[in-house]
Amino acid sequence: MTPGRTAEGADHPDRLARPPRVRVTSSRRGAATRRDLRPLTRDLDEQTDLGEVYMAGLMSAQLRLASRVLIFGALGLGGLPLLFLLVPDTRTLEVVGLPFPWLVLGVLVYPVALLVARYYVRQSERIEREFSQVVGRR
């Protein structure tokens, strides 16, 4: 006969009150798991491999933004002479007493350039803000 069992094979009343068995795999069950306390800014400052990966991501995002803005500007400004060449009527067209090419190049280009510059600055700040959040989150 095994301890805790009666002759009939039923569980002993003391066995019913005990909690089920638990398998212990570590003596520090309640201990908090160790988290890497090294901040990402330290990786950036020390130029570790991880820091270089984050910086490469930031620089590629900034390069993509700058490329988009430059391509837009090159197509916009480069397309105007092409427009004047392919559509000869635009060379002699007058709007409010001013020649159309002068109006476009002297008046219309500057507000568009300011809008593009504003877009660039806002997007650049957004990229840097997101980078700072990622760095600060870790």
Backbone as a ProteinNet text record, in pm:
[ID]
protein_1_A
[PRIMARY]
MTPGRTAEGADHPDRLARPPRVRVTSSRRGAATRRDLRPLTRDLDEQTDLGEVYMAGLMSAQLRLASRVLIFGALGLGGLPLLFLLVPDTRTLEVVGLPFPWLVLGVLVYPVALLVARYYVRQSERIEREFSQVVGRR
[TERTIARY]
84.4	0	89.5	52.3	131.4	82.5	171.7	128.6	23.3	-75.5	-179.9	-297.6	-291.8	-401.5	-456.9	-581.6	-644.5	-647.4	-692.6	-695.8	-787	-890.3	-983.6	-929.5	-817.9	-761.9	-809	-897	-945.5	-841.9	-844.3	-750.4	-778.9	-675.4	-684.8	-740.3	-819.1	-876.9	-771.6	-651.4	-546.9	-499.9	-502	-455.4	-548.3	-675.6	-770.3	-749.9	-699.3	-683.1	-554.5	-460.2	-333.2	-347.7	-271.9	-275.9	-206.5	-236	-172.1	-21.1	49.3	194.5	234.7	341.1	392.9	538.1	575.1	711.9	792.2	896.2	980.1	1101.7	1118.7	1233	1341.9	1311.3	1409.4	1377.6	1480.8	1457.9	1415	1428.2	1392.4	1266.1	1159.2	1035.1	979.7	983.5	925	1017.2	1141.2	1236.9	1204	1222.9	1199.6	1307.8	1267.7	1365.4	1459.5	1584.5	1683.2	1661.3	1652	1633.1	1761.2	1793.7	1914.4	1895.7	1974	1958.7	2043.4	2114.1	2197.8	2109.5	2107.7	2022	2076.8	1985.9	2023.7	2110	2092	2174.6	2321.5	2347.5	2486.9	2543.3	2459.9	2502.9	2530.4	2449.8	2470.4	2599.8	2621	2740.6	2868.2	2863.2	2982	2997.8	2904.3	2906.6	2921.5	2839.5	2837.8	2763.9	2762.3	2693.6	2544.8	2482.7	2340.3	2316.7	2402.2	2390.5	2405.7	2496.1	2515.3	2393.9	2326.5	2205.4	2096.8	2079.3	1978.2	2013.4	2141.2	2181.4	2166.2	2196	2179.2	2032.1	1943.1	1799.5	1756	1806.5	1773.2	1826.3	1949.5	2008.9	1941.4	1900.8	1832.8	1695.1	1625.6	1496.2	1513.5	1617.5	1643.8	1685	1762.4	1804.3	1685.3	1593.2	1473.1	1391.4	1374.7	1299.4	1368.4	1498.7	1572.2	1566.1	1574.3	1567.2	1432.2	1324.7	1191.4	1177.1	1225	1213.6	1298.1	1418.7	1504.2	1446.5	1392.5	1332	1211.6	1128.8	1013.6	1059.4	1160.9	1211.2	1272.9	1349.9	1413.6	1309.8	1209.9	1105.4	1022	992.3	910.9	981.5	1103.5	1176.9	1230.8	1272.4	1323.2	1213.1	1092.6	980.1	928.5	954.5	906.3	971.1	1103.2	1160.1	1111.3	1089.8	1037.3	895	815.7	680	684.2	773	783.1	833.9	915.9	968.8	864	791.6	696.3	563.5	526.1	400.7	439.4	461.6	509.5	414.1	286.5	191.4	217.9	278.3	306.2	414.1	496.9	602.7	546.1	435.8	378.8	251.8	204.3	82.1	104.8	4.5	12.1	-104.4	-74.1	-175.4	-163.1	-270.9	-275.9	-164.2	-140.6	-40.7	102.8	125.8	261.4	281.1	399.6	425.4	415.6	354.3	332.2	462.2	570.9	694.4	746.5	736.6	781.6	692.4	565.4	471.2	499.2	519.8	545.5	678.6	784.8	919.3	940.3	876.4	899.1	803	684.7	584.1	543.5	512.6	456.3	559.1	684.1	786.8	812	809.8	847.5	747.3	617.5	525.1	534.1	555.2	569.7	696.9	805.1	930.1	913.6	838.7	813.3	730	631.4	550.7	632.9	718.5	804.9	902.4	958.3	1050.4	979.4	857.5	780.7	752.3	716	693.9	821.1	935.3	1061.5	1093	1078.2	1109.1	1016.2	887.6	792.3	820.6	848.1	876.6	1008.9	1106.6	1234.6	1218.8	1140.4	1113.6	1035.8	944.3	868.7	961.4	1052.4	1147.9	1234.2	1283.2	1366.8	1286.9	1161.9	1077.1	1053.1	1024.1	1003.4	1130.9	1245.4	1373.1	1396.2	1369.2	1385.6	1293.4	1171.6	1079.7	1129.5	1184.4	1236.6	1357.4	1444.6	1564.3	1524.9	1427.4	1385.5	1305.2	1240.7	1156	1239.8	1358.4	1439.9	1508.5
-116.8	0	123.7	224.9	347.8	446.7	535.4	634.3	727.3	761.2	852.5	781.5	650.7	574.3	478.8	459.4	363.4	227.9	132	-4.1	-14.3	67.4	60.9	132.6	209.5	278.7	422.3	471.1	609.9	702.8	826.5	925.6	952.4	978.9	1013.6	1154.4	1190.6	1325.9	1436.2	1410.4	1513.1	1547.1	1454.2	1474.7	1567.8	1568.9	1652.8	1800.6	1836.3	1975.5	2036.3	1956.4	2007.9	2061.2	2167.4	2218.5	2120.4	2132.4	2041.2	2064.7	1965.8	1974.7	2073.4	2145.8	2244.1	2209.6	2213.8	2185.8	2315.1	2316.2	2433.4	2418.7	2515.1	2510.1	2607.5	2703.5	2800.4	2835.8	2857.4	2894.6	3040.4	3118.6	3261.3	3285.4	3217.2	3232.5	3372.9	3436.2	3568.9	3681.9	3650.6	3755.8	3814.2	3942.1	4008.5	3966.6	3953.7	3917.2	4034.5	4006	4111	4174.8	4303.9	4378.7	4453.5	4464.5	4536.2	4683	4730	4867	4965.8	4916.1	5002.2	5082.4	5213.9	5293.1	5294.8	5310.5	5312.9	5434.8	5542.2	5661	5630	5539.7	5499.5	5425.6	5340.3	5272.4	5372.5	5477.3	5579.8	5657.3	5693.6	5769.6	5689	5561.5	5476.8	5418.8	5445.6	5400.6	5248.8	5177.9	5032.8	4989.9	4860	4810.2	4843.6	4827.8	4860.4	5009	5092.3	5236.3	5274.8	5206.9	5235.3	5195.1	5087.3	5045.6	5151.5	5201.7	5306.1	5434.2	5473.5	5594.6	5577.7	5458.3	5433.5	5444.6	5397.7	5411.1	5556.3	5634.9	5778.1	5848.8	5820.2	5887.6	5846.2	5720.9	5679.5	5743.7	5761.1	5829.8	5975.5	6039.8	6178.6	6189.1	6092.4	6093.7	6073.7	5985	5965	6093.2	6160.7	6286	6391.3	6407.1	6507.1	6474.3	6347.8	6307.1	6340.3	6314.5	6347.3	6496.4	6577.2	6722.3	6770.9	6718.6	6759.6	6716.5	6597.1	6550.6	6636.7	6669.2	6755.5	6892.6	6948.5	7079.1	7075.3	6970.3	6959.1	6940.9	6859.1	6839.7	6966.3	7032.9	7154.7	7266.8	7297.6	7406.6	7365.8	7241.3	7194.8	7176.7	7155.4	7137.2	7267.2	7378.8	7507.4	7543.9	7538	7566.7	7468.8	7344.6	7246	7283.1	7332	7377.3	7493.4	7590	7705.7	7664.7	7561.5	7515.2	7437.5	7348.8	7261.7	7330.4	7430.1	7503.1	7648.7	7680.8	7815.5	7927.7	7899.5	8004.3	8056.9	7975.4	8020.6	8128.4	8133.9	8235.2	8374.7	8380.1	8510.8	8543.1	8449.6	8470.2	8576.8	8663.6	8766.9	8749.9	8762.7	8755	8883.4	8958.2	9085.3	9179.1	9177.3	9267.1	9220.7	9107.6	9055.6	8930.2	8913.9	8791	8668.9	8562.5	8441.4	8382.5	8372.9	8318.2	8401.5	8532.4	8618.3	8599.4	8587.1	8567.5	8436.5	8331.5	8199.9	8200.7	8245.4	8240.8	8346.1	8461.4	8568.6	8570.3	8512.2	8520.7	8382.9	8292.3	8163.8	8069.3	8078.3	7985.5	8003.9	8126.4	8151.6	8095.6	8114.7	8051.4	7898.8	7842.8	7696.7	7653.3	7728.5	7695.9	7704.3	7802.8	7814.1	7696.7	7654.7	7539.5	7411.4	7394.6	7275.9	7279.7	7396.5	7409.6	7379.7	7428.4	7401.3	7251.7	7187.1	7042.5	6969.5	7010.9	6946.1	6959.1	7078.2	7100.6	7018.8	7018.5	6942.3	6792.2	6741.4	6598.5	6563	6648.5	6626	6623.3	6716	6717.9	6594	6547.3	6425.7	6304.7	6295.4	6184.3	6187.4	6303.9	6316.5	6288.3	6331.3	6304.9	6155	6087.6	5942.3	5871	5917.5	5858.2	5877.8	5997.9	6025.4	5938.6	5915.7	5828.5	5685.9	5637.9	5501.8	5489.9	5588.2	5586.4	5597.5	5681.7	5700.4	5584.6	5508.1	5396.6	5280.9	5262	5146.9	5165.3
0	0	0	-81.7	-90.7	12.6	58.6	157.7	98.1	178.4	134.6	72	55.8	-3.3	101.7	92.4	183.5	116.4	187.4	134.6	14.5	7.4	-104.7	-228.3	-220	-335.4	-348.5	-263.7	-270.4	-210.5	-252.9	-200.3	-53.8	16.1	156.9	167.1	266.8	277.9	280.3	330.7	332.6	191.2	100.7	-35.6	-113.6	-79.7	-151.4	-121.6	-3.8	36.2	-18.9	-63.2	-112.3	-256.1	-290.3	-428.1	-522.7	-650.5	-746.2	-751.8	-797.6	-805.2	-914.7	-889.4	-983.4	-1012.3	-1137.5	-1175.6	-1166.6	-1086.1	-1067	-1156.7	-1246	-1336.8	-1296.6	-1211.6	-1165.4	-1021.6	-945.3	-806	-793.5	-900	-896.9	-978.7	-947.1	-1022.8	-1016.5	-901	-884	-924	-957	-990.8	-1127.8	-1138.9	-1266.9	-1364.6	-1488.8	-1590.2	-1611.6	-1635.7	-1654.7	-1791.1	-1789.8	-1913.4	-1944	-2070.5	-2108.1	-2072.4	-1978.2	-1929.8	-2010.2	-2107	-2188.8	-2284.9	-2274.4	-2363.5	-2505.9	-2600.2	-2740.8	-2772.4	-2697.8	-2722.2	-2697.4	-2606.5	-2581.3	-2702.6	-2764.9	-2886.5	-2998.1	-3003.5	-3105.7	-3079.1	-2952.6	-2917	-2938.3	-2902.5	-2914.8	-3055.1	-3141.8	-3280.8	-3290.9	-3215	-3223	-3349.1	-3374	-3493.7	-3489.9	-3372.4	-3359.9	-3381.3	-3324.3	-3345.1	-3490.7	-3560.1	-3702	-3784.1	-3743.8	-3814.7	-3799.4	-3678.1	-3655.7	-3730.8	-3729.4	-3799.6	-3950.8	-4001.2	-4144.6	-4183.5	-4097	-4123.9	-4127.1	-4031.4	-4028.6	-4152.5	-4187.6	-4302.9	-4433.8	-4445.1	-4569.3	-4579.7	-4467	-4470.2	-4511.1	-4457.7	-4495.2	-4642.5	-4690.6	-4830.5	-4923.5	-4887.7	-4970.5	-4978.6	-4865.3	-4863.4	-4950	-4933	-5011.2	-5160	-5194.1	-5334.9	-5395.8	-5320.6	-5371	-5396.5	-5303.3	-5318	-5436.1	-5450.2	-5562	-5696.2	-5703	-5828.4	-5864.4	-5765.4	-5790.3	-5841.5	-5777.4	-5820.1	-5957.9	-5985.5	-6117.3	-6227.4	-6201.5	-6302.5	-6319.7	-6208.3	-6216.2	-6288.1	-6244.4	-6308.9	-6444.4	-6457.7	-6586.2	-6688.7	-6642.7	-6734.1	-6793.2	-6726	-6777.9	-6911.8	-6925.4	-7057.9	-7163.9	-7123.7	-7217.3	-7258.9	-7165.7	-7196.7	-7295.6	-7270.2	-7359.1	-7497.4	-7503.5	-7631.1	-7710.6	-7642.4	-7712	-7743.1	-7663.1	-7686.7	-7716.3	-7841.6	-7877.5	-7836.5	-7826.2	-7786.9	-7646	-7559.8	-7422.5	-7421.4	-7525.5	-7531	-7557.6	-7627.3	-7663.6	-7586.2	-7507.1	-7428.7	-7321.9	-7306.4	-7202.7	-7107.2	-6976.8	-6871.5	-6790.7	-6782.6	-6710.2	-6759.1	-6888.1	-6946.7	-6929.2	-6866.8	-6848	-6932.7	-6990.1	-7065.5	-6973.2	-7022.7	-6943.9	-6886.7	-6967.2	-6909.3	-6792.2	-6800.9	-6690.9	-6568.6	-6593.6	-6483.6	-6411	-6487.6	-6426.2	-6352.9	-6421	-6361.9	-6253.2	-6265.9	-6169.2	-6053	-6071.4	-5965.5	-5913.1	-6000.5	-5959.3	-5897.1	-5938	-5889.4	-5739.5	-5690.3	-5551.2	-5449.7	-5467.8	-5372.5	-5375.1	-5494.2	-5502.8	-5430.3	-5447.3	-5379.3	-5227.8	-5180	-5035.7	-4984.4	-5060.2	-5019.6	-5016.3	-5114.4	-5117.6	-5000.6	-4971.1	-4857.8	-4726.6	-4713.1	-4591.7	-4577.6	-4689.4	-4688.3	-4644.6	-4699.8	-4666.7	-4518.1	-4463.8	-4322.3	-4233	-4262.2	-4180.6	-4185.6	-4305.3	-4316.8	-4249.6	-4260.4	-4195.6	-4043.3	-3990.6	-3846.6	-3803.5	-3887.1	-3854.9	-3848.5	-3944.6	-3946	-3819.8	-3783.6	-3663.9	-3537	-3532.8	-3416.1	-3399.6	-3509.8	-3503.4	-3461.2	-3509.8	-3470.6	-3320.7	-3271.5	-3128.7	-3043.1	-3090.6	-3016.8	-3012.9	-3123.3	-3126.7	-3033.7	-3037.7	-2952.3	-2806	-2775.6	-2636.4	-2583.2	-2670.5	-2628.7	-2576.3	-2627.7	-2592.5	-2461.8
[MASK]
++++++++++++++++++++++++++++++++++++++++++++++++++++++++++++++++++++++++++++++++++++++++++++++++++++++++++++++++++++++++++++++++++++++++++

